[in-house]
Amino acid sequence: MNAGGRWQDNAVVVDNGVITSGNPDDLGTFAVKIIEQVAKSLQALSAA
C-alpha cells in the first residue's frame, strides 16, 4: 500500500520542497540535488 502516494523509479525526486532518494547508492545524485535546490532558494530570496 502506498497511502495514496505516487511512486517514481528515479534516483532522486523533488516534490513540493521535499527531496528523497531511493537507496544509499544514490547519495551523490542526492547531494547534488540538495545543492541545486538550496542555490535555487537563495536566488529566489535575493530576487525578492
Buried (B, 14 or more C-beta within 10 A) or exposed (E): EEEEEEEEEEBBBBEEEEBEBBEEEBEEBBEEBBEEBEEEEEEEEEEE
